[in-house]
């Protein structure tokens, strides 16, 4: 089983309002990300909250996900949210898919390719790549979780991936959305789906 950890603990300082709750088609940003993961067959989902905790919990309440509050969200970076999720994983989970709560523009096909690649070749780390740049969501197998759990700030997920460069299986995707997140109003506007 693959479990998704969706990182949604940021304070949205550059956006000026809780970005997880911004409208996205007929949903909001965070629920669109959840829908993408569920549409590709990842049903076990943990949403890591921090800033705007109550609003994010309310928005996701009907989506069949578990929310986990990262009490260190204000002073720690992404690593602590990943670790919060890993500590809650069930024994049935073989790998975690680490996604960003502010990436509603990622294509379902890209997420499916990451999951399918893990199931087919059982590589311990699977990362989507666009034009030789790695993006999200990326997947890590259970065998390498302890290394993530033992890391301490100011170490970062990037440090982890650099240390495990030989374990990474990259898959090329035609999806620039894997590289972007929505930190500013300009980025939010740029990535909005075009009205058909």
N, CA, C and O atoms as a DFTB+ gen file, in Angstrom:
784 C
 N C O
     1  1       0.829      -1.194       0.000
     2  2       0.000       0.000       0.000
     3  2       0.871       1.255       0.000
     4  3       1.917       1.299       0.648
     5  1       0.431       2.257      -0.725
     6  2       1.087       3.551      -0.727
     7  2       0.229       4.522       0.073
     8  3      -0.976       4.633      -0.152
     9  1       0.863       5.224       1.009
    10  2       0.193       6.263       1.789
    11  2       0.720       7.620       1.347
    12  3       1.926       7.792       1.165
    13  1      -0.164       8.568       1.175
    14  2       0.255       9.925       0.815
    15  2       0.374      10.788       2.058
    16  3      -0.476      10.749       2.948
    17  1       1.442      11.566       2.100
    18  2       1.601      12.619       3.098
    19  2       1.525      13.938       2.336
    20  3       2.405      14.254       1.536
    21  1       0.470      14.700       2.590
    22  2       0.308      15.992       1.918
    23  2       0.691      17.096       2.896
    24  3       0.104      17.227       3.970
    25  1       1.675      17.878       2.509
    26  2       2.222      18.914       3.379
    27  2       1.403      20.195       3.231
    28  3       1.416      20.844       2.186
    29  1       0.692      20.539       4.302
    30  2      -0.205      21.701       4.262
    31  2      -0.095      22.524       5.538
    32  3      -1.089      23.053       6.038
    33  1       1.135      22.627       6.064
    34  2       1.328      23.272       7.364
    35  2       1.855      24.694       7.266
    36  3       2.062      25.346       8.289
    37  1       2.077      25.188       6.050
    38  2       2.677      26.511       5.899
    39  2       1.777      27.638       6.383
    40  3       0.581      27.452       6.603
    41  1       2.382      28.815       6.544
    42  2       1.654      29.971       7.059
    43  2       1.165      30.913       5.954
    44  3       0.478      31.895       6.237
    45  1       1.513      30.621       4.709
    46  2       1.027      31.396       3.555
    47  2       1.362      32.885       3.674
    48  3       0.561      33.740       3.296
    49  1       2.532      33.182       4.194
    50  2       2.898      34.590       4.417
    51  2       2.967      35.378       3.114
    52  3       2.491      36.511       3.049
    53  1       3.549      34.791       2.086
    54  2       3.683      35.519       0.819
    55  2       2.358      35.631       0.072
    56  3       2.162      36.555      -0.717
    57  1       1.461      34.702       0.318
    58  2       0.153      34.764      -0.341
    59  2      -0.742      35.812       0.326
    60  3      -1.582      36.430      -0.329
    61  1      -0.556      36.004       1.624
    62  2      -1.365      36.995       2.323
    63  2      -2.691      36.461       2.820
    64  3      -3.437      37.187       3.478
    65  1      -3.002      35.218       2.525
    66  2      -4.208      34.543       3.006
    67  2      -3.952      33.046       2.909
    68  3      -3.041      32.633       2.192
    69  1      -4.731      32.215       3.609
    70  2      -4.458      30.761       3.597
    71  2      -4.587      30.175       2.184
    72  3      -5.691      30.047       1.656
    73  1      -3.461      29.827       1.588
    74  2      -3.485      29.399       0.182
    75  2      -4.157      28.048      -0.014
    76  3      -4.663      27.759      -1.099
    77  1      -4.167      27.216       1.025
    78  2      -4.817      25.914       0.888
    79  2      -6.322      26.046       0.650
    80  3      -6.966      25.120       0.158
    81  1      -6.871      27.209       1.005
    82  2      -8.318      27.407       0.942
    83  2      -8.748      28.240      -0.262
    84  3      -9.932      28.540      -0.413
    85  1      -7.806      28.614      -1.114
    86  2      -8.151      29.402      -2.295
    87  2      -8.953      28.558      -3.282
    88  3      -8.701      27.359      -3.399
    89  1      -9.900      29.144      -3.987
    90  2     -10.706      28.383      -4.945
    91  2      -9.843      27.766      -6.052
    92  3      -8.878      28.367      -6.523
    93  1     -10.221      26.556      -6.446
    94  2      -9.555      25.871      -7.571
    95  2     -10.612      25.048      -8.296
    96  3     -11.053      24.012      -7.798
    97  1     -11.010      25.510      -9.461
    98  2     -12.123      24.917     -10.182
    99  2     -13.326      24.816      -9.221
   100  3     -13.748      25.837      -8.679
   101  1     -13.871      23.645      -9.001
   102  2     -15.046      23.541      -8.126
   103  2     -14.678      23.099      -6.716
   104  3     -15.536      22.638      -5.964
   105  1     -13.392      23.240      -6.353
   106  2     -12.919      22.854      -5.020
   107  2     -12.093      23.999      -4.446
   108  3     -12.208      25.143      -4.887
   109  1     -11.263      23.680      -3.461
   110  2     -10.219      24.593      -3.024
   111  2      -8.889      23.883      -3.242
   112  3      -8.853      22.689      -3.540
   113  1      -7.798      24.628      -3.090
   114  2      -6.483      24.105      -3.455
   115  2      -6.184      22.766      -2.776
   116  3      -5.810      21.808      -3.453
   117  1      -6.342      22.680      -1.457
   118  2      -5.967      21.453      -0.746
   119  2      -6.864      20.282      -1.134
   120  3      -6.383      19.156      -1.258
   121  1      -8.158      20.528      -1.327
   122  2      -9.026      19.397      -1.677
   123  2      -8.789      18.945      -3.109
   124  3      -9.006      17.778      -3.433
   125  1      -8.349      19.852      -3.968
   126  2      -7.994      19.437      -5.330
   127  2      -6.802      18.483      -5.313
   128  3      -6.778      17.496      -6.049
   129  1      -5.818      18.783      -4.474
   130  2      -4.656      17.891      -4.354
   131  2      -5.103      16.523      -3.841
   132  3      -4.664      15.494      -4.355
   133  1      -5.963      16.509      -2.843
   134  2      -6.491      15.237      -2.324
   135  2      -7.209      14.478      -3.433
   136  3      -7.022      13.270      -3.577
   137  1      -8.019      15.166      -4.208
   138  2      -8.764      14.513      -5.294
   139  2      -7.832      13.897      -6.322
   140  3      -8.086      12.794      -6.806
   141  1      -6.760      14.592      -6.660
   142  2      -5.786      14.060      -7.614
   143  2      -5.231      12.736      -7.099
   144  3      -5.170      11.755      -7.841
   145  1      -4.830      12.706      -5.837
   146  2      -4.239      11.489      -5.275
   147  2      -5.260      10.360      -5.241
   148  3      -4.944       9.219      -5.579
   149  1      -6.476      10.676      -4.835
   150  2      -7.507       9.640      -4.772
   151  2      -7.851       9.126      -6.176
   152  3      -8.115       7.936      -6.352
   153  1      -7.847      10.005      -7.159
   154  2      -8.175       9.601      -8.528
   155  2      -7.168       8.626      -9.114
   156  3      -7.489       7.890     -10.047
   157  1      -5.947       8.612      -8.577
   158  2      -4.951       7.661      -9.078
   159  2      -4.827       6.450      -8.158
   160  3      -3.914       5.640      -8.315
   161  1      -5.745       6.326      -7.197
   162  2      -5.790       5.114      -6.379
   163  2      -5.072       5.174      -5.052
   164  3      -4.905       4.146      -4.395
   165  1      -4.636       6.368      -4.637
   166  2      -4.026       6.506      -3.311
   167  2      -5.114       6.973      -2.349
   168  3      -5.463       8.153      -2.315
   169  1      -5.642       6.037      -1.571
   170  2      -6.777       6.341      -0.707
   171  2      -6.388       6.626       0.735
   172  3      -7.149       7.253       1.473
   173  1      -5.209       6.170       1.139
   174  2      -4.741       6.408       2.505
   175  2      -3.936       7.706       2.504
   176  3      -2.802       7.741       2.028
   177  1      -4.527       8.765       3.038
   178  2      -3.932      10.099       2.910
   179  2      -3.867      10.776       4.273
   180  3      -4.847      10.817       5.017
   181  1      -2.685      11.307       4.578
   182  2      -2.468      12.106       5.778
   183  2      -2.204      13.546       5.343
   184  3      -1.332      13.799       4.512
   185  1      -2.959      14.483       5.906
   186  2      -2.739      15.894       5.622
   187  2      -2.104      16.523       6.853
   188  3      -2.685      16.499       7.938
   189  1      -0.904      17.090       6.683
   190  2      -0.188      17.691       7.798
   191  2      -0.564      19.173       7.865
   192  3      -0.334      19.929       6.922
   193  1      -1.141      19.567       8.990
   194  2      -1.621      20.937       9.132
   195  2      -0.707      21.747      10.057
   196  3       0.098      21.205      10.815
   197  1      -0.870      23.064       9.959
   198  2      -0.111      23.978      10.808
   199  2      -0.841      25.296      10.834
   200  3      -1.793      25.470      11.594
   201  1      -0.398      26.237       9.997
   202  2      -1.135      27.479       9.836
   203  2      -2.515      27.181       9.257
   204  3      -2.672      26.276       8.439
   205  1      -3.507      27.949       9.688
   206  2      -4.897      27.745       9.232
   207  2      -5.380      26.319       9.517
   208  3      -6.145      25.748       8.740
   209  1      -4.930      25.761      10.627
   210  2      -5.253      24.368      10.968
   211  2      -6.755      24.086      10.909
   212  3      -7.192      23.151      10.238
   213  1      -7.546      24.911      11.624
   214  2      -8.976      24.629      11.719
   215  2      -9.652      24.709      10.349
   216  3     -10.497      23.876      10.022
   217  1      -9.279      25.714       9.550
   218  2      -9.899      25.870       8.226
   219  2      -9.551      24.701       7.307
   220  3     -10.397      24.218       6.555
   221  1      -8.296      24.253       7.376
   222  2      -7.881      23.118       6.541
   223  2      -8.609      21.855       6.994
   224  3      -9.053      21.062       6.164
   225  1      -8.733      21.666       8.308
   226  2      -9.458      20.491       8.808
   227  2     -10.917      20.527       8.354
   228  3     -11.476      19.503       7.960
   229  1     -11.524      21.702       8.409
   230  2     -12.915      21.831       7.964
   231  2     -13.046      21.529       6.477
   232  3     -13.955      20.813       6.056
   233  1     -12.129      22.084       5.685
   234  2     -12.208      21.929       4.228
   235  2     -12.047      20.479       3.794
   236  3     -12.630      20.054       2.796
   237  1     -11.251      19.718       4.548
   238  2     -10.936      18.339       4.151
   239  2     -11.810      17.307       4.857
   240  3     -11.644      16.107       4.637
   241  1     -12.732      17.750       5.696
   242  2     -13.459      16.818       6.566
   243  2     -14.286      15.788       5.804
   244  3     -14.486      14.682       6.305
   245  1     -14.771      16.116       4.615
   246  2     -15.585      15.167       3.887
   247  2     -14.828      14.326       2.878
   248  3     -15.434      13.661       2.039
   249  1     -13.497      14.354       2.957
   250  2     -12.682      13.716       1.924
   251  2     -12.042      12.399       2.357
   252  3     -11.261      11.815       1.606
   253  1     -12.360      11.933       3.547
   254  2     -11.834      10.636       3.978
   255  2     -10.340      10.621       4.215
   256  3      -9.675       9.620       3.945
   257  1      -9.799      11.737       4.723
   258  2      -8.373      11.812       5.023
   259  2      -8.183      12.004       6.518
   260  3      -9.106      12.400       7.230
   261  1      -6.980      11.720       6.981
   262  2      -6.615      11.982       8.369
   263  2      -5.750      13.239       8.425
   264  3      -4.830      13.401       7.624
   265  1      -6.047      14.123       9.370
   266  2      -5.223      15.319       9.523
   267  2      -4.349      15.179      10.763
   268  3      -4.777      14.649      11.788
   269  1      -3.119      15.663      10.648
   270  2      -2.159      15.611      11.755
   271  2      -1.589      17.015      11.924
   272  3      -1.093      17.604      10.963
   273  1      -1.656      17.546      13.124
   274  2      -1.160      18.891      13.395
   275  2       0.325      18.852      13.715
   276  3       0.754      18.143      14.625
   277  1       1.102      19.614      12.965
   278  2       2.534      19.745      13.238
   279  2       2.726      20.936      14.176
   280  3       2.687      22.087      13.741
   281  1       2.933      20.659      15.453
   282  2       3.021      21.735      16.441
   283  2       4.241      22.622      16.216
   284  3       4.299      23.738      16.733
   285  1       5.207      22.139      15.456
   286  2       6.412      22.924      15.181
   287  2       6.342      23.671      13.848
   288  3       7.367      24.119      13.334
   289  1       5.139      23.807      13.290
   290  2       5.038      24.371      11.940
   291  2       5.609      25.777      11.826
   292  3       6.094      26.165      10.763
   293  1       5.555      26.543      12.911
   294  2       6.002      27.935      12.837
   295  2       7.507      28.106      12.839
   296  3       8.016      29.119      12.358
   297  1       8.237      27.114      13.380
   298  2       9.683      27.279      13.477
   299  2      10.468      26.222      12.717
   300  3      11.687      26.334      12.583
   301  1       9.796      25.212      12.227
   302  2      10.488      24.158      11.481
   303  2      10.095      24.226      10.010
   304  3       9.117      24.877       9.644
   305  1      10.861      23.554       9.187
   306  2      10.593      23.538       7.758
   307  2       9.845      22.254       7.381
   308  3       9.266      21.575       8.229
   309  1       9.879      21.949       6.087
   310  2       9.147      20.818       5.531
   311  2       9.509      19.487       6.184
   312  3       8.660      18.605       6.313
   313  1      10.762      19.342       6.593
   314  2      11.220      18.073       7.155
   315  2      10.364      17.645       8.342
   316  3       9.988      16.477       8.440
   317  1      10.050      18.571       9.242
   318  2       9.304      18.180      10.443
   319  2       7.891      17.713      10.098
   320  3       7.334      16.852      10.780
   321  1       7.313      18.280       9.040
   322  2       5.980      17.830       8.626
   323  2       6.035      16.419       8.043
   324  3       5.152      15.601       8.302
   325  1       7.070      16.137       7.258
   326  2       7.245      14.784       6.729
   327  2       7.396      13.793       7.884
   328  3       6.792      12.720       7.875
   329  1       8.201      14.160       8.870
   330  2       8.421      13.283      10.017
   331  2       7.131      13.061      10.812
   332  3       6.882      11.958      11.299
   333  1       6.307      14.116      10.945
   334  2       5.004      13.959      11.611
   335  2       4.176      12.882      10.923
   336  3       3.566      12.039      11.582
   337  1       4.159      12.916       9.601
   338  2       3.404      11.941       8.837
   339  2       3.963      10.540       8.973
   340  3       3.214       9.585       9.178
   341  1       5.272      10.412       8.860
   342  2       5.897       9.089       8.930
   343  2       5.617       8.400      10.261
   344  3       5.479       7.178      10.310
   345  1       5.532       9.169      11.332
   346  2       5.298       8.566      12.652
   347  2       3.883       8.001      12.786
   348  3       3.608       7.245      13.718
   349  1       2.988       8.357      11.869
   350  2       1.597       7.908      11.950
   351  2       1.264       6.803      10.945
   352  3       0.115       6.368      10.858
   353  1       2.256       6.353      10.194
   354  2       2.010       5.391       9.113
   355  2       1.680       4.008       9.672
   356  3       2.238       3.578      10.681
   357  1       0.766       3.329       8.996
   358  2       0.391       1.979       9.428
   359  2       1.382       0.940       8.894
   360  3       2.167       1.208       7.984
   361  1       1.317      -0.239       9.485
   362  2       2.233      -1.317       9.098
   363  2       2.008      -1.792       7.666
   364  3       2.910      -2.360       7.050
   365  1       0.815      -1.563       7.140
   366  2       0.516      -2.053       5.787
   367  2       1.190      -1.221       4.694
   368  3       1.267      -1.652       3.544
   369  1       1.667      -0.056       5.045
   370  2       2.214       0.861       4.042
   371  2       3.620       0.460       3.629
   372  3       4.495       0.257       4.470
   373  1       3.823       0.348       2.327
   374  2       5.143       0.009       1.788
   375  2       5.943       1.241       1.391
   376  3       7.174       1.215       1.378
   377  1       5.233       2.327       1.064
   378  2       5.919       3.536       0.608
   379  2       5.041       4.740       0.905
   380  3       3.818       4.629       0.992
   381  1       5.686       5.895       1.060
   382  2       4.937       7.135       1.220
   383  2       5.157       8.022      -0.002
   384  3       6.257       8.121      -0.547
   385  1       4.074       8.655      -0.401
   386  2       4.089       9.612      -1.499
   387  2       4.011      10.993      -0.866
   388  3       3.008      11.334      -0.239
   389  1       5.049      11.780      -1.023
   390  2       5.140      13.073      -0.357
   391  2       4.742      14.169      -1.344
   392  3       5.436      14.426      -2.327
   393  1       3.614      14.803      -1.059
   394  2       3.081      15.814      -1.957
   395  2       2.924      17.152      -1.262
   396  3       2.903      17.228      -0.033
   397  1       2.814      18.204      -2.057
   398  2       2.625      19.548      -1.534
   399  2       1.153      19.918      -1.603
   400  3       0.498      19.709      -2.624
   401  1       0.645      20.465      -0.522
   402  2      -0.759      20.849      -0.481
   403  2      -1.102      22.005      -1.396
   404  3      -2.275      22.268      -1.659
   405  1      -0.078      22.699      -1.886
   406  2      -0.335      23.830      -2.793
   407  2       0.129      23.538      -4.213
   408  3       0.672      24.409      -4.892
   409  1      -0.094      22.297      -4.654
   410  2       0.226      21.902      -6.032
   411  2      -1.003      21.328      -6.739
   412  3      -0.963      20.189      -7.203
   413  1      -2.089      22.093      -6.829
   414  2      -3.291      21.554      -7.478
   415  2      -3.159      21.442      -8.985
   416  3      -4.023      20.873      -9.652
   417  1      -2.073      21.989      -9.519
   418  2      -1.875      21.976     -10.972
   419  2      -1.134      20.728     -11.451
   420  3      -1.004      20.524     -12.658
   421  1      -0.650      19.899     -10.544
   422  2       0.049      18.674     -10.946
   423  2      -0.923      17.759     -11.680
   424  3      -2.079      17.612     -11.281
   425  1      -0.442      17.150     -12.754
   426  2      -1.296      16.273     -13.559
   427  2      -1.437      14.896     -12.895
   428  3      -0.475      14.335     -12.370
   429  1      -2.650      14.382     -12.937
   430  2      -2.885      13.035     -12.390
   431  2      -1.930      12.022     -13.013
   432  3      -1.445      11.113     -12.339
   433  1      -1.674      12.187     -14.279
   434  2      -0.805      11.226     -14.978
   435  2       0.586      11.164     -14.327
   436  3       1.177      10.090     -14.222
   437  1       1.091      12.296     -13.902
   438  2       2.420      12.320     -13.270
   439  2       2.411      11.553     -11.959
   440  3       3.330      10.786     -11.671
   441  1       1.372      11.762     -11.169
   442  2       1.269      11.068      -9.881
   443  2       1.114       9.568     -10.101
   444  3       1.719       8.763      -9.393
   445  1       0.314       9.203     -11.071
   446  2       0.113       7.782     -11.387
   447  2       1.429       7.129     -11.817
   448  3       1.724       5.999     -11.430
   449  1       2.205       7.842     -12.610
   450  2       3.484       7.283     -13.080
   451  2       4.444       7.027     -11.913
   452  3       5.149       6.018     -11.902
   453  1       4.474       7.931     -10.939
   454  2       5.332       7.736      -9.768
   455  2       4.907       6.473      -9.018
   456  3       5.746       5.639      -8.678
   457  1       3.615       6.336      -8.764
   458  2       3.115       5.171      -8.013
   459  2       3.315       3.875      -8.793
   460  3       3.755       2.871      -8.231
   461  1       2.995       3.897     -10.080
   462  2       3.138       2.688     -10.891
   463  2       4.592       2.255     -10.997
   464  3       4.891       1.060     -10.988
   465  1       5.496       3.222     -11.097
   466  2       6.920       2.891     -11.189
   467  2       7.387       2.190      -9.922
   468  3       8.141       1.219      -9.987
   469  1       6.942       2.678      -8.776
   470  2       7.318       2.001      -7.528
   471  2       6.788       0.580      -7.500
   472  3       7.511      -0.345      -7.131
   473  1       5.541       0.399      -7.883
   474  2       4.943      -0.935      -7.837
   475  2       5.651      -1.898      -8.790
   476  3       5.753      -3.094      -8.518
   477  1       6.136      -1.365      -9.904
   478  2       6.758      -2.229     -10.914
   479  2       8.196      -2.580     -10.568
   480  3       8.607      -3.731     -10.721
   481  1       8.967      -1.600     -10.101
   482  2      10.404      -1.867      -9.926
   483  2      10.867      -1.817      -8.478
   484  3      12.012      -2.156      -8.180
   485  1       9.966      -1.387      -7.556
   486  2      10.267      -1.349      -6.120
   487  2      11.523      -0.527      -5.800
   488  3      12.233      -0.840      -4.844
   489  1      11.799       0.497      -6.572
   490  2      12.888       1.401      -6.233
   491  2      12.555       2.124      -4.941
   492  3      11.400       2.484      -4.710
   493  1      13.561       2.343      -4.092
   494  2      13.305       2.945      -2.788
   495  2      12.919       4.415      -2.868
   496  3      12.235       4.914      -1.974
   497  1      13.334       5.112      -3.901
   498  2      12.933       6.507      -4.094
   499  2      12.569       6.704      -5.561
   500  3      13.345       6.363      -6.453
   501  1      11.383       7.256      -5.803
   502  2      10.934       7.553      -7.160
   503  2      10.572       9.037      -7.214
   504  3       9.783       9.526      -6.406
   505  1      11.160       9.740      -8.176
   506  2      10.953      11.189      -8.260
   507  2      10.605      11.573      -9.693
   508  3      11.273      11.137     -10.630
   509  1       9.564      12.387      -9.872
   510  2       9.269      12.887     -11.217
   511  2      10.247      13.997     -11.593
   512  3      10.690      14.771     -10.744
   513  1      10.569      14.057     -12.870
   514  2      11.541      15.037     -13.351
   515  2      11.000      15.710     -14.608
   516  3      10.464      15.053     -15.500
   517  1      11.152      17.034     -14.660
   518  2      10.770      17.799     -15.852
   519  2      11.963      18.642     -16.266
   520  3      12.422      19.504     -15.517
   521  1      12.461      18.380     -17.476
   522  2      13.631      19.103     -17.994
   523  2      14.805      19.049     -17.015
   524  3      15.439      20.059     -16.709
   525  1      15.065      17.845     -16.542
   526  2      16.207      17.556     -15.665
   527  2      16.108      18.205     -14.280
   528  3      17.115      18.356     -13.587
   529  1      14.903      18.584     -13.885
   530  2      14.706      19.136     -12.538
   531  2      13.685      18.277     -11.802
   532  3      12.621      17.958     -12.334
   533  1      14.025      17.910     -10.575
   534  2      13.133      17.032      -9.825
   535  2      12.028      17.839      -9.148
   536  3      12.208      18.995      -8.765
   537  1      10.873      17.175      -9.019
   538  2       9.724      17.875      -8.451
   539  2       8.948      17.004      -7.480
   540  3       9.457      16.010      -6.964
   541  1       7.699      17.400      -7.241
   542  2       6.769      16.692      -6.354
   543  2       5.566      16.203      -7.158
   544  3       5.250      16.758      -8.210
   545  1       4.901      15.166      -6.660
   546  2       5.196      14.408      -5.443
   547  2       6.268      13.350      -5.694
   548  3       6.390      12.825      -6.801
   549  1       7.039      13.045      -4.660
   550  2       8.037      11.991      -4.765
   551  2       7.735      10.918      -3.725
   552  3       7.025      11.148      -2.746
   553  1       8.288       9.760      -3.968
   554  2       7.931       8.576      -3.183
   555  2       9.176       7.976      -2.552
   556  3      10.239       7.924      -3.171
   557  1       9.031       7.526      -1.314
   558  2      10.141       6.844      -0.646
   559  2       9.628       5.567       0.023
   560  3       8.618       5.579       0.727
   561  1      10.339       4.480      -0.210
   562  2       9.983       3.183       0.345
   563  2      10.335       3.064       1.814
   564  3      11.193       3.783       2.325
   565  1       9.655       2.143       2.484
   566  2       9.801       1.972       3.929
   567  2      11.253       1.754       4.354
   568  3      11.646       2.180       5.441
   569  1      12.046       1.104       3.523
   570  2      13.430       0.788       3.899
   571  2      14.256       2.032       4.212
   572  3      15.246       1.951       4.939
   573  1      13.865       3.164       3.676
   574  2      14.657       4.386       3.873
   575  2      13.969       5.416       4.766
   576  3      14.412       6.563       4.835
   577  1      12.900       5.028       5.443
   578  2      12.203       5.990       6.306
   579  2      13.037       6.405       7.511
   580  3      13.032       7.576       7.892
   581  1      13.752       5.464       8.112
   582  2      14.494       5.793       9.329
   583  2      15.487       6.924       9.098
   584  3      15.681       7.777       9.964
   585  1      16.107       6.925       7.934
   586  2      17.066       7.995       7.633
   587  2      16.366       9.355       7.638
   588  3      16.941      10.349       8.082
   589  1      15.139       9.399       7.149
   590  2      14.376      10.646       7.172
   591  2      14.002      11.026       8.602
   592  3      14.084      12.192       8.989
   593  1      13.591      10.024       9.378
   594  2      13.148      10.289      10.753
   595  2      14.296      10.740      11.651
   596  3      14.075      11.444      12.636
   597  1      15.513      10.340      11.316
   598  2      16.662      10.685      12.167
   599  2      17.262      12.045      11.843
   600  3      18.138      12.521      12.566
   601  1      16.803      12.677      10.769
   602  2      17.362      13.973      10.386
   603  2      16.909      15.053      11.356
   604  3      15.828      14.967      11.938
   605  1      17.751      16.072      11.523
   606  2      17.450      17.192      12.414
   607  2      17.604      18.500      11.648
   608  3      18.449      18.627      10.761
   609  1      16.759      19.481      12.016
   610  2      16.898      20.819      11.459
   611  2      18.308      21.346      11.779
   612  3      18.785      21.117      12.891
   613  1      18.994      22.038      10.862
   614  2      18.477      22.609       9.608
   615  2      18.587      21.689       8.395
   616  3      18.524      22.159       7.259
   617  1      18.751      20.379       8.620
   618  2      18.760      19.479       7.471
   619  2      17.399      19.530       6.776
   620  3      16.385      19.854       7.394
   621  1      17.394      19.206       5.494
   622  2      16.180      19.356       4.692
   623  2      15.956      18.107       3.842
   624  3      16.848      17.269       3.707
   625  1      14.749      17.989       3.267
   626  2      14.528      16.886       2.326
   627  2      15.531      16.881       1.183
   628  3      15.904      15.816       0.689
   629  1      15.967      18.048       0.763
   630  2      16.987      18.102      -0.304
   631  2      18.274      17.420       0.143
   632  3      18.892      16.685      -0.628
   633  1      18.677      17.664       1.390
   634  2      19.867      16.985       1.911
   635  2      19.668      15.471       1.907
   636  3      20.580      14.715       1.575
   637  1      18.478      15.048       2.275
   638  2      18.164      13.620       2.288
   639  2      18.300      13.030       0.885
   640  3      18.930      11.988       0.705
   641  1      17.715      13.689      -0.092
   642  2      17.770      13.172      -1.463
   643  2      19.190      13.195      -2.009
   644  3      19.592      12.287      -2.737
   645  1      19.940      14.215      -1.666
   646  2      21.340      14.260      -2.119
   647  2      22.143      13.113      -1.512
   648  3      23.006      12.538      -2.176
   649  1      21.864      12.782      -0.265
   650  2      22.574      11.682       0.402
   651  2      22.186      10.331      -0.176
   652  3      22.950       9.371      -0.081
   653  1      21.000      10.253      -0.775
   654  2      20.518       8.987      -1.332
   655  2      20.438       9.033      -2.860
   656  3      19.592       8.382      -3.473
   657  1      21.324       9.802      -3.448
   658  2      21.282       9.986      -4.907
   659  2      21.307       8.660      -5.659
   660  3      20.678       8.527      -6.709
   661  1      22.030       7.682      -5.127
   662  2      22.149       6.391      -5.820
   663  2      20.901       5.533      -5.707
   664  3      20.761       4.542      -6.424
   665  1      19.991       5.906      -4.811
   666  2      18.755       5.141      -4.626
   667  2      17.597       5.685      -5.460
   668  3      16.523       5.085      -5.507
   669  1      17.822       6.831      -6.120
   670  2      16.718       7.518      -6.796
   671  2      16.498       6.958      -8.200
   672  3      17.438       6.767      -8.972
   673  1      15.230       6.702      -8.502
   674  2      14.824       6.378      -9.872
   675  2      14.002       7.566     -10.374
   676  3      12.922       7.851      -9.855
   677  1      14.519       8.244     -11.373
   678  2      13.813       9.395     -11.937
   679  2      12.897       8.946     -13.070
   680  3      13.241       8.062     -13.854
   681  1      11.733       9.569     -13.138
   682  2      10.863       9.352     -14.289
   683  2      10.586      10.707     -14.940
   684  3      10.204      11.670     -14.275
   685  1      10.785      10.756     -16.235
   686  2      10.548      11.994     -16.976
   687  2       9.055      12.167     -17.212
   688  3       8.384      11.264     -17.714
   689  1       8.543      13.338     -16.844
   690  2       7.136      13.652     -17.073
   691  2       7.035      14.958     -17.849
   692  3       7.845      15.867     -17.666
   693  1       6.047      15.039     -18.701
   694  2       5.803      16.278     -19.450
   695  2       4.815      17.134     -18.658
   696  3       3.670      17.340     -19.060
   697  1       5.301      17.622     -17.521
   698  2       4.412      18.296     -16.578
   699  2       5.205      19.329     -15.782
   700  3       5.768      18.998     -14.738
   701  1       5.260      20.573     -16.255
   702  2       5.993      21.607     -15.507
   703  2       5.380      21.879     -14.141
   704  3       6.027      22.477     -13.280
   705  1       4.137      21.447     -13.932
   706  2       3.476      21.665     -12.657
   707  2       4.152      20.977     -11.488
   708  3       3.947      21.379     -10.342
   709  1       4.959      19.945     -11.744
   710  2       5.638      19.253     -10.637
   711  2       6.688      20.136      -9.973
   712  3       7.115      19.866      -8.851
   713  1       7.102      21.195     -10.673
   714  2       8.173      22.055     -10.156
   715  2       7.649      23.269      -9.406
   716  3       8.404      23.939      -8.701
   717  1       6.359      23.556      -9.555
   718  2       5.821      24.813      -9.039
   719  2       4.916      24.597      -7.839
   720  3       4.261      23.563      -7.712
   721  1       4.892      25.595      -6.957
   722  2       3.846      25.643      -5.951
   723  2       3.287      27.060      -5.935
   724  3       3.764      27.935      -6.658
   725  1       2.289      27.272      -5.120
   726  2       1.563      28.534      -5.158
   727  2       1.914      29.359      -3.920
   728  3       1.208      29.316      -2.912
   729  1       3.000      30.102      -4.008
   730  2       3.430      30.894      -2.860
   731  2       2.937      32.327      -2.900
   732  3       2.807      32.962      -1.854
   733  1       2.661      32.848      -4.084
   734  2       2.290      34.253      -4.222
   735  2       1.003      34.378      -5.029
   736  3       0.635      33.443      -5.741
   737  1       0.311      35.510      -4.933
   738  2      -0.877      35.724      -5.768
   739  2      -0.578      35.595      -7.256
   740  3      -1.424      35.138      -8.024
   741  1       0.617      35.994      -7.663
   742  2       0.989      35.903      -9.081
   743  2       1.089      34.450      -9.532
   744  3       0.647      34.103     -10.627
   745  1       1.676      33.595      -8.679
   746  2       1.784      32.177      -9.025
   747  2       0.408      31.517      -9.049
   748  3       0.124      30.681      -9.907
   749  1      -0.423      31.894      -8.117
   750  2      -1.793      31.360      -8.098
   751  2      -2.523      31.710      -9.381
   752  3      -3.184      30.856      -9.973
   753  1      -2.410      32.944      -9.810
   754  2      -3.067      33.382     -11.045
   755  2      -2.476      32.688     -12.260
   756  3      -3.210      32.300     -13.169
   757  1      -1.165      32.527     -12.285
   758  2      -0.477      31.915     -13.425
   759  2      -0.941      30.485     -13.671
   760  3      -1.098      30.069     -14.819
   761  1      -1.161      29.733     -12.594
   762  2      -1.445      28.306     -12.731
   763  2      -2.937      27.989     -12.759
   764  3      -3.320      26.826     -12.889
   765  1      -3.765      28.995     -12.640
   766  2      -5.210      28.740     -12.685
   767  2      -5.603      28.016     -13.972
   768  3      -5.138      28.384     -15.050
   769  1      -6.448      26.999     -13.874
   770  2      -6.926      26.323     -15.096
   771  2      -7.664      27.317     -15.979
   772  3      -8.431      28.150     -15.496
   773  1      -7.422      27.216     -17.269
   774  2      -8.115      28.104     -18.184
   775  2      -9.590      27.724     -18.256
   776  3      -9.941      26.544     -18.251
   777  1     -10.435      28.729     -18.321
   778  2     -11.864      28.479     -18.430
   779  2     -12.187      28.032     -19.864
   780  3     -11.850      28.722     -20.826
   781  1     -12.833      26.890     -19.993
   782  2     -13.150      26.403     -21.341
   783  2     -14.519      26.885     -21.768
   784  3     -14.964      26.578     -22.874
